[in-house]
Amino acid sequence: CTGVQCLIKQWYQRRVRATKCLGPVFDGTTATGLSGQNQTCAADAATPCDAATCASCDTDDCNVIPEVVDYMCEEFEVKTNATAITAKADKITCKKLPKTDGECKTPSDTAAVADVAEFQGQLVCMACADGNAKCTTVS
């Protein structure tokens, strides 16, 4: 068999020969910190691999899973009969790449009660989108 040697993670990790290797990329908006792409190999070099969710490479053992580390962000809520968004008592665990600042989304002064869903769960992890006036990035 010819080609590159790729890492495949099942219940154990093994190596397989293929044309190209595929693996997950960092995605700080998920609980694992990784995209949904499996660590696998592709027999066909034309196998689709969207750069936003998939890393493609063609050297031996190149499809390693990115290392991620934990950091904490405040999660927000609107309490019953309340008129403002407030921080929950417990923080949520987010993921970041090593040696980077962990960024969190917090509601700005212009955020309304109806916007609270944008500041709950894994959505609070990472920086605010450019131009989102309802959101402030803190690190």
LOTI-282395 format. One record per residue: residue in one letter; x, y, z of N, C-alpha, C, CB in turn. Coordinates in steps of 0.001 Angstrom, whole numbers, plus 500000, padded with zeros to 6 digits. Glycine has a CB too. Example, Ala and Ser with C-alpha at 12.3 -4.5 7.8 and 13.67 -1.06 7.14 Angstrom:
<zases>
+------+--------+--------+--------+--------+--------+--------+--------+--------+--------+--------+--------+--------+
! resn !    n_X !    n_Y !    n_Z !   ca_X !   ca_Y !   ca_Z !    c_X !    c_Y !    c_Z !   cb_X !   cb_Y !   cb_Z !
+------+--------+--------+--------+--------+--------+--------+--------+--------+--------+--------+--------+--------+
!    A ! 513190 ! 494310 ! 507800 ! 512300 ! 495500 ! 507800 ! 513200 ! 496700 ! 507800 ! 511308 ! 495527 ! 509046 !
!    S ! 512850 ! 497750 ! 507080 ! 513670 ! 498940 ! 507140 ! 512900 ! 500030 ! 507870 ! 514084 ! 499402 ! 505725 !
+------+--------+--------+--------+--------+--------+--------+--------+--------+--------+--------+--------+--------+
</zases>
This chain:
<zases>
+------+--------+--------+--------+--------+--------+--------+--------+--------+--------+--------+--------+--------+
! resn !    n_X !    n_Y !    n_Z !   ca_X !   ca_Y !   ca_Z !    c_X !    c_Y !    c_Z !   cb_X !   cb_Y !   cb_Z !
+------+--------+--------+--------+--------+--------+--------+--------+--------+--------+--------+--------+--------+
!    C ! 500853 ! 498818 ! 500000 ! 500000 ! 500000 ! 500000 ! 500899 ! 501246 ! 500000 ! 499029 ! 499998 ! 501239 !
!    T ! 500564 ! 502230 ! 499213 ! 501368 ! 503442 ! 499135 ! 500613 ! 504619 ! 499726 ! 501763 ! 503736 ! 497686 !
!    G ! 501271 ! 505738 ! 499828 ! 500631 ! 506940 ! 500347 ! 501221 ! 507341 ! 501676 ! 499139 ! 506731 ! 500486 !
!    V ! 500483 ! 508165 ! 502404 ! 500930 ! 508648 ! 503707 ! 500326 ! 507793 ! 504813 ! 500550 ! 510132 ! 503901 !
!    Q ! 500940 ! 507834 ! 505956 ! 500448 ! 507100 ! 507112 ! 499619 ! 508049 ! 507960 ! 501619 ! 506487 ! 507937 !
!    C ! 498337 ! 507729 ! 508158 ! 497417 ! 508586 ! 508907 ! 497054 ! 507956 ! 510240 ! 496149 ! 508857 ! 508092 !
!    L ! 496755 ! 508806 ! 511198 ! 496285 ! 508349 ! 512504 ! 494766 ! 508221 ! 512465 ! 496732 ! 509325 ! 513638 !
!    I ! 494247 ! 507134 ! 512993 ! 492810 ! 506923 ! 513100 ! 492510 ! 506584 ! 514546 ! 492312 ! 505793 ! 512132 !
!    K ! 491613 ! 507343 ! 515141 ! 491257 ! 507072 ! 516530 ! 489907 ! 506375 ! 516561 ! 491224 ! 508382 ! 517370 !
!    Q ! 489896 ! 505176 ! 517073 ! 488667 ! 504437 ! 517304 ! 488646 ! 504200 ! 518798 ! 488592 ! 503078 ! 516468 !
!    W ! 488452 ! 503003 ! 519255 ! 488575 ! 502738 ! 520687 ! 490043 ! 502588 ! 521035 ! 487781 ! 501470 ! 521097 !
!    Y ! 490877 ! 502547 ! 520014 ! 492324 ! 502578 ! 520155 ! 492853 ! 503380 ! 518981 ! 492947 ! 501129 ! 520204 !
!    Q ! 494084 ! 503804 ! 519019 ! 494632 ! 504579 ! 517910 ! 495481 ! 503671 ! 517025 ! 495472 ! 505777 ! 518431 !
!    R ! 495313 ! 503781 ! 515721 ! 496093 ! 502978 ! 514796 ! 496502 ! 503826 ! 513605 ! 495300 ! 501744 ! 514338 !
!    R ! 497384 ! 503298 ! 512786 ! 497870 ! 504007 ! 511606 ! 497429 ! 503256 ! 510350 ! 499420 ! 504156 ! 511645 !
!    V ! 497045 ! 504006 ! 509315 ! 496578 ! 503433 ! 508056 ! 497218 ! 504204 ! 506918 ! 495021 ! 503470 ! 507952 !
!    R ! 497534 ! 503538 ! 505837 ! 498072 ! 504195 ! 504644 ! 496921 ! 504752 ! 503816 ! 498931 ! 503208 ! 503799 !
!    A ! 497095 ! 505972 ! 503297 ! 496046 ! 506626 ! 502517 ! 496662 ! 507687 ! 501622 ! 494976 ! 507251 ! 503442 !
!    T ! 495819 ! 508348 ! 500835 ! 496267 ! 509436 ! 499971 ! 496429 ! 510722 ! 500770 ! 495280 ! 509648 ! 498817 !
!    K ! 495481 ! 510980 ! 501678 ! 495591 ! 512148 ! 502553 ! 494944 ! 511843 ! 503893 ! 494936 ! 513393 ! 501905 !
!    C ! 495349 ! 512596 ! 504890 ! 494834 ! 512433 ! 506245 ! 493877 ! 513574 ! 506559 ! 495989 ! 512386 ! 507279 !
!    L ! 492863 ! 513274 ! 507349 ! 491896 ! 514281 ! 507776 ! 491839 ! 514292 ! 509295 ! 490488 ! 514006 ! 507170 !
!    G ! 491548 ! 515450 ! 509851 ! 491425 ! 515544 ! 511297 ! 490620 ! 516768 ! 511690 ! 492800 ! 515586 ! 511950 !
!    P ! 490246 ! 516870 ! 512959 ! 489472 ! 518016 ! 513430 ! 490335 ! 519270 ! 513533 ! 488841 ! 517705 ! 514783 !
!    V ! 489675 ! 520418 ! 513550 ! 490339 ! 521694 ! 513793 ! 489793 ! 522261 ! 515100 ! 490119 ! 522695 ! 512600 !
!    F ! 490490 ! 523229 ! 515656 ! 490037 ! 523882 ! 516880 ! 488729 ! 524624 ! 516616 ! 491116 ! 524854 ! 517417 !
!    D ! 487763 ! 524441 ! 517510 ! 486484 ! 525161 ! 517466 ! 486091 ! 525470 ! 518899 ! 485361 ! 524325 ! 516731 !
!    G ! 486393 ! 526667 ! 519338 ! 486152 ! 527050 ! 520719 ! 484700 ! 527191 ! 521112 ! 486826 ! 528303 ! 520987 !
!    T ! 483771 ! 527046 ! 520164 ! 482350 ! 527159 ! 520495 ! 481718 ! 525806 ! 520788 ! 481605 ! 527834 ! 519361 !
!    T ! 482532 ! 524743 ! 520840 ! 482001 ! 523424 ! 521178 ! 482547 ! 522992 ! 522538 ! 482363 ! 522381 ! 520080 !
!    A ! 481855 ! 522083 ! 523182 ! 482268 ! 521621 ! 524517 ! 483630 ! 520933 ! 524491 ! 481224 ! 520665 ! 525087 !
!    T ! 483972 ! 520283 ! 523378 ! 485255 ! 519585 ! 523289 ! 486376 ! 520497 ! 522804 ! 485133 ! 518392 ! 522364 !
!    G ! 486013 ! 521624 ! 522188 ! 487009 ! 522521 ! 521610 ! 487453 ! 522092 ! 520229 ! 488201 ! 522612 ! 522509 !
!    L ! 486824 ! 521060 ! 519681 ! 487206 ! 520534 ! 518378 ! 485995 ! 520455 ! 517447 ! 487852 ! 519152 ! 518530 !
!    S ! 486249 ! 520582 ! 516160 ! 485185 ! 520401 ! 515173 ! 484764 ! 518933 ! 515165 ! 485653 ! 520854 ! 513751 !
!    G ! 483702 ! 518629 ! 514461 ! 483178 ! 517275 ! 514423 ! 483906 ! 516327 ! 513480 ! 481763 ! 517323 ! 514046 !
!    Q ! 484921 ! 516805 ! 512774 ! 485654 ! 515950 ! 511840 ! 486389 ! 514850 ! 512591 ! 486647 ! 516781 ! 511006 !
!    N ! 486218 ! 513629 ! 512158 ! 486939 ! 512505 ! 512760 ! 488393 ! 512491 ! 512310 ! 486264 ! 511176 ! 512399 !
!    Q ! 489231 ! 511935 ! 513128 ! 490634 ! 511700 ! 512778 ! 490631 ! 510447 ! 511907 ! 491567 ! 511531 ! 514075 !
!    T ! 490890 ! 510621 ! 510610 ! 490741 ! 509510 ! 509673 ! 491639 ! 509697 ! 508460 ! 489282 ! 509373 ! 509232 !
!    C ! 491448 ! 508853 ! 507460 ! 492215 ! 508966 ! 506230 ! 491271 ! 508924 ! 505040 ! 493269 ! 507844 ! 506131 !
!    A ! 491759 ! 509396 ! 503910 ! 490962 ! 509422 ! 502691 ! 491743 ! 508732 ! 501584 ! 490594 ! 510880 ! 502288 !
!    A ! 491103 ! 507799 ! 500929 ! 491753 ! 507086 ! 499835 ! 491868 ! 507965 ! 498597 ! 490986 ! 505811 ! 499502 !
!    D ! 490984 ! 508941 ! 498472 ! 490940 ! 509807 ! 497304 ! 491391 ! 511217 ! 497688 ! 489518 ! 509835 ! 496697 !
!    A ! 492368 ! 511759 ! 497004 ! 492875 ! 513109 ! 497304 ! 491803 ! 514174 ! 497118 ! 494075 ! 513433 ! 496416 !
!    A ! 490758 ! 513879 ! 496351 ! 489682 ! 514846 ! 496110 ! 488606 ! 514820 ! 497190 ! 489049 ! 514581 ! 494768 !
!    T ! 488766 ! 514009 ! 498221 ! 487780 ! 513948 ! 499298 ! 487590 ! 515343 ! 499889 ! 488218 ! 512939 ! 500399 !
!    P ! 486329 ! 515831 ! 499970 ! 486085 ! 517180 ! 500497 ! 486550 ! 517338 ! 501945 ! 484603 ! 517513 ! 500402 !
!    C ! 487084 ! 518505 ! 502227 ! 487532 ! 518818 ! 503584 ! 487423 ! 520338 ! 503741 ! 489018 ! 518301 ! 503853 !
!    D ! 486289 ! 520813 ! 504267 ! 486054 ! 522241 ! 504466 ! 487005 ! 522755 ! 505545 ! 484568 ! 522516 ! 504857 !
!    A ! 487827 ! 523728 ! 505214 ! 488862 ! 524237 ! 506125 ! 488292 ! 524747 ! 507450 ! 489636 ! 525352 ! 505450 !
!    A ! 487026 ! 525141 ! 507483 ! 486431 ! 525633 ! 508723 ! 486225 ! 524515 ! 509742 ! 485104 ! 526312 ! 508430 !
!    T ! 486112 ! 523269 ! 509257 ! 485824 ! 522158 ! 510163 ! 486764 ! 520968 ! 510016 ! 484429 ! 521699 ! 509947 !
!    C ! 487689 ! 521041 ! 509058 ! 488506 ! 519872 ! 508738 ! 489937 ! 520281 ! 508390 ! 487882 ! 519087 ! 507575 !
!    A ! 490894 ! 519552 ! 508929 ! 492298 ! 519746 ! 508569 ! 492697 ! 518606 ! 507642 ! 493225 ! 519797 ! 509842 !
!    S ! 493311 ! 518952 ! 506526 ! 493752 ! 517966 ! 505552 ! 495261 ! 518085 ! 505403 ! 493033 ! 518160 ! 504181 !
!    C ! 495948 ! 516952 ! 505336 ! 497401 ! 516973 ! 505214 ! 497880 ! 515728 ! 504490 ! 498065 ! 517079 ! 506598 !
!    D ! 499144 ! 515747 ! 504075 ! 499639 ! 514609 ! 503299 ! 501060 ! 514192 ! 503678 ! 499591 ! 514941 ! 501831 !
!    T ! 501355 ! 514252 ! 504970 ! 502627 ! 513722 ! 505474 ! 502314 ! 512722 ! 506583 ! 503568 ! 514875 ! 505998 !
!    D ! 503212 ! 511812 ! 506845 ! 502972 ! 510774 ! 507850 ! 502585 ! 511365 ! 509201 ! 504207 ! 509904 ! 508007 !
!    D ! 501542 ! 510795 ! 509794 ! 501065 ! 511152 ! 511141 ! 500778 ! 512641 ! 511315 ! 502082 ! 510728 ! 512167 !
!    C ! 500343 ! 513310 ! 510261 ! 500122 ! 514756 ! 510318 ! 498764 ! 515145 ! 510889 ! 500263 ! 515338 ! 508949 !
!    N ! 497835 ! 514213 ! 510992 ! 496486 ! 514562 ! 511436 ! 496304 ! 514393 ! 512944 ! 495467 ! 513714 ! 510702 !
!    V ! 497221 ! 514981 ! 513691 ! 497118 ! 514930 ! 515150 ! 495967 ! 515814 ! 515620 ! 498446 ! 515374 ! 515812 !
!    I ! 495361 ! 515427 ! 516706 ! 494262 ! 516215 ! 517266 ! 494856 ! 517421 ! 517978 ! 493383 ! 515361 ! 518246 !
!    P ! 494335 ! 518633 ! 517692 ! 494874 ! 519832 ! 518351 ! 494738 ! 519746 ! 519872 ! 494157 ! 521088 ! 517836 !
!    E ! 495758 ! 520207 ! 520567 ! 495713 ! 520255 ! 522030 ! 494852 ! 521443 ! 522439 ! 497152 ! 520363 ! 522646 !
!    V ! 493977 ! 521241 ! 523401 ! 493150 ! 522324 ! 523933 ! 493258 ! 522331 ! 525447 ! 491668 ! 522172 ! 523487 !
!    V ! 493055 ! 523499 ! 526034 ! 493071 ! 523637 ! 527492 ! 491807 ! 524362 ! 527936 ! 494344 ! 524401 ! 527972 !
!    D ! 491435 ! 524148 ! 529183 ! 490212 ! 524729 ! 529740 ! 490427 ! 526162 ! 530219 ! 489704 ! 523874 ! 530893 !
!    Y ! 489374 ! 526940 ! 530134 ! 489270 ! 528229 ! 530818 ! 487794 ! 528449 ! 531130 ! 489862 ! 529411 ! 529943 !
!    M ! 487482 ! 529420 ! 531954 ! 486108 ! 529611 ! 532416 ! 485527 ! 530929 ! 531914 ! 486053 ! 529566 ! 533941 !
!    C ! 484231 ! 530904 ! 531599 ! 483487 ! 532111 ! 531217 ! 482193 ! 532176 ! 532019 ! 483184 ! 532124 ! 529684 !
!    E ! 481731 ! 533396 ! 532244 ! 480427 ! 533565 ! 532880 ! 479334 ! 533253 ! 531871 ! 480263 ! 535000 ! 533441 !
!    E ! 478291 ! 532612 ! 532356 ! 477101 ! 532351 ! 531566 ! 476025 ! 533281 ! 532119 ! 476662 ! 530823 ! 531627 !
!    F ! 475072 ! 533661 ! 531303 ! 474095 ! 534668 ! 531709 ! 472675 ! 534126 ! 531649 ! 474215 ! 535903 ! 530829 !
!    E ! 471786 ! 534808 ! 532387 ! 470379 ! 534401 ! 532458 ! 469508 ! 535628 ! 532701 ! 470160 ! 533344 ! 533580 !
!    V ! 468216 ! 535428 ! 532542 ! 467226 ! 536427 ! 532941 ! 466355 ! 535734 ! 533970 ! 466375 ! 536978 ! 531704 !
!    K ! 466404 ! 536216 ! 535188 ! 465616 ! 535601 ! 536260 ! 464141 ! 535944 ! 536083 ! 466116 ! 536070 ! 537650 !
!    T ! 463273 ! 535125 ! 536647 ! 461828 ! 535331 ! 536542 ! 461453 ! 536754 ! 536959 ! 461072 ! 534306 ! 537411 !
!    N ! 460664 ! 537396 ! 536138 ! 460181 ! 538770 ! 536346 ! 461301 ! 539810 ! 536342 ! 459429 ! 538854 ! 537655 !
!    A ! 462460 ! 539472 ! 535874 ! 463580 ! 540423 ! 535829 ! 463540 ! 541208 ! 534521 ! 464942 ! 539684 ! 535977 !
!    T ! 464199 ! 542343 ! 534527 ! 464240 ! 543187 ! 533334 ! 465658 ! 543363 ! 532810 ! 463632 ! 544546 ! 533634 !
!    A ! 466584 ! 542547 ! 533328 ! 467981 ! 542665 ! 532894 ! 468636 ! 541292 ! 532833 ! 468771 ! 543592 ! 533843 !
!    I ! 469688 ! 541211 ! 532036 ! 470499 ! 540003 ! 531943 ! 471522 ! 540037 ! 533075 ! 471201 ! 539889 ! 530542 !
!    T ! 471642 ! 538925 ! 533808 ! 472615 ! 538856 ! 534896 ! 473459 ! 537586 ! 534759 ! 471900 ! 538891 ! 536275 !
!    A ! 474632 ! 537612 ! 535382 ! 475520 ! 536449 ! 535349 ! 474970 ! 535356 ! 536253 ! 476956 ! 536838 ! 535779 !
!    K ! 475078 ! 534104 ! 535800 ! 474701 ! 532966 ! 536631 ! 475758 ! 532770 ! 537717 ! 474539 ! 531675 ! 535772 !
!    A ! 475407 ! 532036 ! 538741 ! 476340 ! 531785 ! 539839 ! 477520 ! 530927 ! 539392 ! 475618 ! 531109 ! 541000 !
!    D ! 477259 ! 529940 ! 538547 ! 478311 ! 529036 ! 538084 ! 478820 ! 529459 ! 536715 ! 477799 ! 527592 ! 538036 !
!    K ! 480105 ! 529248 ! 536508 ! 480710 ! 529552 ! 535203 ! 480702 ! 528298 ! 534345 ! 482164 ! 530092 ! 535367 !
!    I ! 480933 ! 528478 ! 533054 ! 480962 ! 527364 ! 532110 ! 482401 ! 527130 ! 531657 ! 480035 ! 527641 ! 530889 !
!    T ! 482753 ! 525865 ! 531437 ! 484090 ! 525517 ! 530972 ! 484160 ! 525674 ! 529461 ! 484462 ! 524076 ! 531388 !
!    C ! 485139 ! 526452 ! 528998 ! 485384 ! 526665 ! 527577 ! 486746 ! 526072 ! 527227 ! 485321 ! 528186 ! 527212 !
!    K ! 487029 ! 525981 ! 525953 ! 488307 ! 525447 ! 525473 ! 489036 ! 526489 ! 524651 ! 488091 ! 524172 ! 524641 !
!    K ! 490366 ! 526483 ! 524746 ! 491210 ! 527375 ! 523953 ! 492481 ! 526644 ! 523586 ! 491531 ! 528682 ! 524722 !
!    L ! 493206 ! 527190 ! 522640 ! 494507 ! 526635 ! 522293 ! 495516 ! 527042 ! 523364 ! 494964 ! 527117 ! 520881 !
!    P ! 496503 ! 526208 ! 523647 ! 497514 ! 526570 ! 524647 ! 498212 ! 527886 ! 524279 ! 498556 ! 525442 ! 524786 !
!    K ! 498624 ! 528616 ! 525284 ! 499367 ! 529869 ! 525135 ! 498573 ! 530949 ! 524398 ! 500664 ! 529610 ! 524402 !
!    T ! 497235 ! 530882 ! 524474 ! 496387 ! 531945 ! 523939 ! 495505 ! 532450 ! 525073 ! 495523 ! 531441 ! 522725 !
!    D ! 494986 ! 533660 ! 524922 ! 494068 ! 534201 ! 525920 ! 492692 ! 533596 ! 525713 ! 494004 ! 535747 ! 525841 !
!    G ! 492052 ! 533213 ! 526787 ! 490669 ! 532759 ! 526700 ! 489763 ! 533973 ! 526641 ! 490296 ! 531845 ! 527901 !
!    E ! 488931 ! 534038 ! 525626 ! 488027 ! 535174 ! 525464 ! 486595 ! 534729 ! 525717 ! 488163 ! 535793 ! 524052 !
!    C ! 485818 ! 535630 ! 526326 ! 484426 ! 535342 ! 526667 ! 483528 ! 536459 ! 526152 ! 484257 ! 535172 ! 528196 !
!    K ! 482314 ! 536079 ! 525785 ! 481302 ! 537055 ! 525368 ! 480488 ! 537462 ! 526585 ! 480376 ! 536474 ! 524251 !
!    T ! 480277 ! 538751 ! 526743 ! 479396 ! 539260 ! 527786 ! 478429 ! 540246 ! 527152 ! 480206 ! 539929 ! 528940 !
!    P ! 477235 ! 540373 ! 527702 ! 476284 ! 541322 ! 527124 ! 476752 ! 542763 ! 527352 ! 474878 ! 541113 ! 527730 !
!    S ! 476641 ! 543579 ! 526318 ! 476982 ! 545004 ! 526463 ! 475769 ! 545741 ! 527030 ! 477422 ! 545630 ! 525085 !
!    D ! 475912 ! 547026 ! 527224 ! 474809 ! 547839 ! 527751 ! 473618 ! 547873 ! 526802 ! 475286 ! 549257 ! 528021 !
!    T ! 473841 ! 547578 ! 525517 ! 472738 ! 547618 ! 524549 ! 472034 ! 546270 ! 524394 ! 473257 ! 548071 ! 523201 !
!    A ! 472521 ! 545231 ! 525053 ! 471863 ! 543920 ! 524970 ! 470536 ! 543963 ! 525719 ! 472777 ! 542800 ! 525547 !
!    A ! 469511 ! 543386 ! 525108 ! 468174 ! 543342 ! 525708 ! 467931 ! 541948 ! 526296 ! 467073 ! 543697 ! 524651 !
!    V ! 466919 ! 541850 ! 527139 ! 466539 ! 540582 ! 527749 ! 466322 ! 539514 ! 526666 ! 465261 ! 540756 ! 528605 !
!    A ! 465776 ! 539891 ! 525540 ! 465516 ! 538957 ! 524440 ! 466809 ! 538386 ! 523842 ! 464710 ! 539654 ! 523346 !
!    D ! 467945 ! 539010 ! 524103 ! 469235 ! 538561 ! 523568 ! 469947 ! 537545 ! 524458 ! 470133 ! 539747 ! 523362 !
!    V ! 469357 ! 537150 ! 525552 ! 470039 ! 536311 ! 526545 ! 470553 ! 534997 ! 525951 ! 469097 ! 536011 ! 527700 !
!    A ! 469876 ! 534427 ! 524976 ! 470304 ! 533140 ! 524404 ! 471707 ! 533228 ! 523799 ! 469307 ! 532679 ! 523333 !
!    E ! 472115 ! 534410 ! 523358 ! 473454 ! 534599 ! 522790 ! 474549 ! 534479 ! 523855 ! 473545 ! 535963 ! 522105 !
!    F ! 474169 ! 534494 ! 525121 ! 475124 ! 534512 ! 526225 ! 474925 ! 533319 ! 527169 ! 474996 ! 535821 ! 527003 !
!    Q ! 474521 ! 532194 ! 526586 ! 474307 ! 530983 ! 527364 ! 475062 ! 529810 ! 526738 ! 472803 ! 530664 ! 527465 !
!    G ! 475404 ! 528836 ! 527567 ! 476079 ! 527634 ! 527083 ! 477411 ! 527968 ! 526426 ! 475188 ! 526887 ! 526099 !
!    Q ! 477819 ! 527121 ! 525496 ! 479107 ! 527288 ! 524823 ! 479160 ! 528556 ! 523972 ! 479396 ! 526078 ! 523955 !
!    L ! 478021 ! 529194 ! 523736 ! 478006 ! 530430 ! 522942 ! 478783 ! 531558 ! 523612 ! 476573 ! 530875 ! 522699 !
!    V ! 479009 ! 531487 ! 524929 ! 479770 ! 532540 ! 525607 ! 481276 ! 532395 ! 525398 ! 479459 ! 532528 ! 527094 !
!    C ! 481686 ! 531256 ! 524885 ! 483111 ! 531010 ! 524657 ! 483572 ! 531700 ! 523375 ! 483394 ! 529494 ! 524580 !
!    M ! 484765 ! 532261 ! 523392 ! 485402 ! 532930 ! 522256 ! 484970 ! 534402 ! 522195 ! 485047 ! 532206 ! 520929 !
!    A ! 485523 ! 535121 ! 521231 ! 485276 ! 536564 ! 521096 ! 483946 ! 536838 ! 520405 ! 486414 ! 537232 ! 520315 !
!    C ! 483436 ! 538032 ! 520625 ! 482222 ! 538484 ! 519943 ! 482524 ! 538647 ! 518454 ! 481696 ! 539826 ! 520555 !
!    A ! 481501 ! 538476 ! 517650 ! 481618 ! 538720 ! 516216 ! 481840 ! 540212 ! 515988 ! 480350 ! 538221 ! 515455 !
!    D ! 482659 ! 540546 ! 515005 ! 482873 ! 541955 ! 514664 ! 481541 ! 542627 ! 514364 ! 483829 ! 542090 ! 513456 !
!    G ! 481352 ! 543810 ! 514899 ! 480150 ! 544577 ! 514624 ! 478944 ! 544231 ! 515482 ! 479791 ! 544407 ! 513223 !
!    N ! 479063 ! 543290 ! 516416 ! 477948 ! 542939 ! 517278 ! 477919 ! 543903 ! 518467 ! 478057 ! 541460 ! 517757 !
!    A ! 477079 ! 544917 ! 518380 ! 477009 ! 545951 ! 519414 ! 476426 ! 545440 ! 520726 ! 476185 ! 547113 ! 518919 !
!    K ! 475727 ! 544295 ! 520697 ! 475120 ! 543742 ! 521900 ! 476117 ! 542937 ! 522738 ! 473942 ! 542869 ! 521525 !
!    C ! 477342 ! 542816 ! 522257 ! 478308 ! 541898 ! 522855 ! 479644 ! 542602 ! 523130 ! 478527 ! 540686 ! 521935 !
!    T ! 480252 ! 542288 ! 524269 ! 481571 ! 542801 ! 524629 ! 482468 ! 541599 ! 524907 ! 481500 ! 543767 ! 525875 !
!    T ! 483688 ! 541618 ! 524352 ! 484643 ! 540546 ! 524585 ! 485504 ! 540874 ! 525795 ! 485521 ! 540315 ! 523342 !
!    V ! 485613 ! 539905 ! 526696 ! 486521 ! 540036 ! 527854 ! 487466 ! 538850 ! 527849 ! 485725 ! 540109 ! 529214 !
!    S ! 488645 ! 539043 ! 528440 ! 489587 ! 537911 ! 528532 ! 490220 ! 537878 ! 529902 ! 490682 ! 538004 ! 527445 !
+------+--------+--------+--------+--------+--------+--------+--------+--------+--------+--------+--------+--------+
</zases>
